[in-house]
Amino acid sequence: MSDNKKQSKAVDAVKDQIFTILLLMLGGFLMIISLFLMSYITNKFSEWNINTLMDEAELSVKIQEDLAIFRSEIGANRVSIVLFHNGTNMGNGVPFKKMSIIYESIGVGISPKREHFQNIPIFYFSTMLKEILENGKPILLDVEAEDDHWALFLKDFGSGYVVQEKMMNGSNIIGFIMADFNNKKEFSEEDLIYFSKKTKQFSFKLTFKELNASNRNDY
């Protein structure tokens, strides 16, 4: 073999080695970049997730505080927010089978009923639910004067007079708000308008809270 050919092969071998080294260096560099990006994205997501959880917690506290103020304003013994769910999930896109009190504000000397009002099958109270669904304003219910399943259920909790209104997320019903009184209470048209206004405000806050939770669970 001539010297020129030997030199050419040697040069090619060196080039191959250099190319291999460059590929290894490039691969290592890309790996470092990818690890850095993964770490950055993970940290950012964790930060966002924590902030979202804090926002949800703060919103829950705000809802509870506002519910107490609302109860005091209307002179109710208790104001409850009841949401529909399928046993585990709440919000749009799930078949509603049950209902539970999620938030409750009670007056002095009133026993809480939230822990006893969990996962209640909604088919027990189809008449009440139909009335709530078809009504676009607060429903006044004299519990003592009624004998349907819902009235009997409320009597067991010591309710004498109830005002209730559906809570909406856009065009979808998500539950209802319910105010309990010992005795019949007269509501003016202005009172009912205010009740509806507050119901819409609570509906909006709950929708926002559910949206945050849904977005967080998508990741």
Summary of the structure (lengths in Angstrom):
residues: 219
radius of gyration: 30.8
end to end distance: 64.6
largest distance: 115.5
contacts: 578
relative contact order: 0.12
helix: 58%
strand: 20%
